[in-house]
Amino acid sequence: MANLIVPVSAHDHIWGPVNAPLTLVQYGDFQCPHCAAAYPEIAAIANELSDSLRLVFRHFPLPEVHPQAQRAAEAAEAAASQGRFWEIAPPAL
């Protein structure tokens, strides 16, 4: 089994059971069209695996390519501080 260099922690945004046997870590940029295209696939996987999957989202803005990505990540963190991260960030399952 592979281990993440930076393990999942309370600092991450987690959807699903914390102790799920499977973990999918998504690094995303809110302005990236490829990240947006991956959303339906990730949502389908999460729905199919249900309680067996812990989904973790980590910000990876690419401001050189997507000039609003950093601000979008900051807005998502502001939402997270109010307990509403998954309302603004994909995948809101």
Phi and psi in degrees as GROMACS dihedral restraints (atoms count N, CA, C in turn):
[ dihedral_restraints ]
;  ai    aj    ak    al  type     phi  dphi    fc
    3     4     5     6     1   -84.3    20    10
    4     5     6     7     1   149.2    20    10
    6     7     8     9     1  -116.7    20    10
    7     8     9    10     1   142.0    20    10
    9    10    11    12     1   -70.4    20    10
   10    11    12    13     1   142.4    20    10
   12    13    14    15     1   -64.6    20    10
   13    14    15    16     1   -41.4    20    10
   15    16    17    18     1  -107.1    20    10
   16    17    18    19     1   102.4    20    10
   18    19    20    21     1   -64.4    20    10
   19    20    21    22     1   155.1    20    10
   21    22    23    24     1   -63.0    20    10
   22    23    24    25     1   135.9    20    10
   24    25    26    27     1  -143.2    20    10
   25    26    27    28     1  -176.9    20    10
   27    28    29    30     1   -65.5    20    10
   28    29    30    31     1   -14.5    20    10
   30    31    32    33     1   -79.3    20    10
   31    32    33    34     1   -14.2    20    10
   33    34    35    36     1   -84.7    20    10
   34    35    36    37     1   163.6    20    10
   36    37    38    39     1   -97.1    20    10
   37    38    39    40     1   115.4    20    10
   39    40    41    42     1  -118.0    20    10
   40    41    42    43     1   132.2    20    10
   42    43    44    45     1  -118.4    20    10
   43    44    45    46     1   127.3    20    10
   45    46    47    48     1   105.4    20    10
   46    47    48    49     1   179.1    20    10
   48    49    50    51     1   -63.1    20    10
   49    50    51    52     1   131.5    20    10
   51    52    53    54     1   -60.8    20    10
   52    53    54    55     1   -32.0    20    10
   54    55    56    57     1  -101.9    20    10
   55    56    57    58     1    22.6    20    10
   57    58    59    60     1   -59.9    20    10
   58    59    60    61     1   148.1    20    10
   60    61    62    63     1   -71.1    20    10
   61    62    63    64     1   -20.0    20    10
   63    64    65    66     1  -118.6    20    10
   64    65    66    67     1   142.9    20    10
   66    67    68    69     1  -130.0    20    10
   67    68    69    70     1   130.8    20    10
   69    70    71    72     1  -116.1    20    10
   70    71    72    73     1   118.8    20    10
   72    73    74    75     1  -102.9    20    10
   73    74    75    76     1   120.7    20    10
   75    76    77    78     1  -109.2    20    10
   76    77    78    79     1   124.2    20    10
   78    79    80    81     1   -97.1    20    10
   79    80    81    82     1   123.0    20    10
   81    82    83    84     1  -137.2    20    10
   82    83    84    85     1   157.3    20    10
   84    85    86    87     1  -123.2    20    10
   85    86    87    88     1   118.6    20    10
   87    88    89    90     1   -64.7    20    10
   88    89    90    91     1   -15.6    20    10
   90    91    92    93     1  -101.6    20    10
   91    92    93    94     1    -0.8    20    10
   93    94    95    96     1   -81.5    20    10
   94    95    96    97     1   123.1    20    10
   96    97    98    99     1   -66.7    20    10
   97    98    99   100     1   -27.9    20    10
   99   100   101   102     1   -71.6    20    10
  100   101   102   103     1   -38.5    20    10
  102   103   104   105     1   -63.2    20    10
  103   104   105   106     1   -42.0    20    10
  105   106   107   108     1   -63.7    20    10
  106   107   108   109     1   -39.4    20    10
  108   109   110   111     1   -67.5    20    10
  109   110   111   112     1   -29.0    20    10
  111   112   113   114     1   -74.7    20    10
  112   113   114   115     1   -22.3    20    10
  114   115   116   117     1   -51.8    20    10
  115   116   117   118     1   -51.5    20    10
  117   118   119   120     1   -60.9    20    10
  118   119   120   121     1   -34.7    20    10
  120   121   122   123     1   -69.4    20    10
  121   122   123   124     1   -42.9    20    10
  123   124   125   126     1   -65.3    20    10
  124   125   126   127     1   -41.1    20    10
  126   127   128   129     1   -62.8    20    10
  127   128   129   130     1   -41.0    20    10
  129   130   131   132     1   -64.6    20    10
  130   131   132   133     1   -42.8    20    10
  132   133   134   135     1   -62.5    20    10
  133   134   135   136     1   -45.8    20    10
  135   136   137   138     1   -62.5    20    10
  136   137   138   139     1   -41.0    20    10
  138   139   140   141     1   -68.0    20    10
  139   140   141   142     1   -38.5    20    10
  141   142   143   144     1   -68.9    20    10
  142   143   144   145     1   -41.1    20    10
  144   145   146   147     1   -84.6    20    10
  145   146   147   148     1   -17.7    20    10
  147   148   149   150     1    48.7    20    10
  148   149   150   151     1  -120.6    20    10
  150   151   152   153     1   -73.9    20    10
  151   152   153   154     1    -2.0    20    10
  153   154   155   156     1   -87.2    20    10
  154   155   156   157     1    -5.5    20    10
  156   157   158   159     1  -122.8    20    10
  157   158   159   160     1   133.5    20    10
  159   160   161   162     1  -109.1    20    10
  160   161   162   163     1   117.8    20    10
  162   163   164   165     1   -99.9    20    10
  163   164   165   166     1   129.8    20    10
  165   166   167   168     1  -120.9    20    10
  166   167   168   169     1   129.6    20    10
  168   169   170   171     1  -110.5    20    10
  169   170   171   172     1   131.6    20    10
  171   172   173   174     1  -127.1    20    10
  172   173   174   175     1   137.8    20    10
  174   175   176   177     1   -70.4    20    10
  175   176   177   178     1   139.2    20    10
  177   178   179   180     1  -145.9    20    10
  178   179   180   181     1    63.7    20    10
  180   181   182   183     1   -68.6    20    10
  181   182   183   184     1   142.8    20    10
  183   184   185   186     1  -117.2    20    10
  184   185   186   187     1    78.3    20    10
  186   187   188   189     1   -64.9    20    10
  187   188   189   190     1   -21.1    20    10
  189   190   191   192     1   -67.1    20    10
  190   191   192   193     1   -30.6    20    10
  192   193   194   195     1  -102.0    20    10
  193   194   195   196     1   -36.5    20    10
  195   196   197   198     1  -123.4    20    10
  196   197   198   199     1    91.8    20    10
  198   199   200   201     1   -62.5    20    10
  199   200   201   202     1   -19.6    20    10
  201   202   203   204     1   -99.1    20    10
  202   203   204   205     1     0.5    20    10
  204   205   206   207     1   -63.1    20    10
  205   206   207   208     1   -41.8    20    10
  207   208   209   210     1   -64.8    20    10
  208   209   210   211     1   -43.6    20    10
  210   211   212   213     1   -65.4    20    10
  211   212   213   214     1   -36.1    20    10
  213   214   215   216     1   -64.7    20    10
  214   215   216   217     1   -41.3    20    10
  216   217   218   219     1   -63.4    20    10
  217   218   219   220     1   -40.4    20    10
  219   220   221   222     1   -65.6    20    10
  220   221   222   223     1   -38.6    20    10
  222   223   224   225     1   -64.0    20    10
  223   224   225   226     1   -39.3    20    10
  225   226   227   228     1   -64.4    20    10
  226   227   228   229     1   -37.3    20    10
  228   229   230   231     1   -68.7    20    10
  229   230   231   232     1   -35.7    20    10
  231   232   233   234     1   -62.8    20    10
  232   233   234   235     1   -41.9    20    10
  234   235   236   237     1   -63.1    20    10
  235   236   237   238     1   -40.0    20    10
  237   238   239   240     1   -61.5    20    10
  238   239   240   241     1   -36.6    20    10
  240   241   242   243     1   -65.5    20    10
  241   242   243   244     1   -15.8    20    10
  243   244   245   246     1  -106.1    20    10
  244   245   246   247     1    12.2    20    10
  246   247   248   249     1    73.4    20    10
  247   248   249   250     1    23.9    20    10
  249   250   251   252     1  -126.1    20    10
  250   251   252   253     1    26.7    20    10
  252   253   254   255     1   -55.9    20    10
  253   254   255   256     1   -47.4    20    10
  255   256   257   258     1   -71.5    20    10
  256   257   258   259     1   -10.5    20    10
  258   259   260   261     1   -76.9    20    10
  259   260   261   262     1   -27.4    20    10
  261   262   263   264     1  -104.0    20    10
  262   263   264   265     1   -27.6    20    10
  264   265   266   267     1  -104.4    20    10
  265   266   267   268     1   142.3    20    10
  267   268   269   270     1   -74.6    20    10
  268   269   270   271     1   155.1    20    10
  270   271   272   273     1   -92.4    20    10
  271   272   273   274     1   115.5    20    10
  273   274   275   276     1   -79.9    20    10
  274   275   276   277     1    92.1    20    10
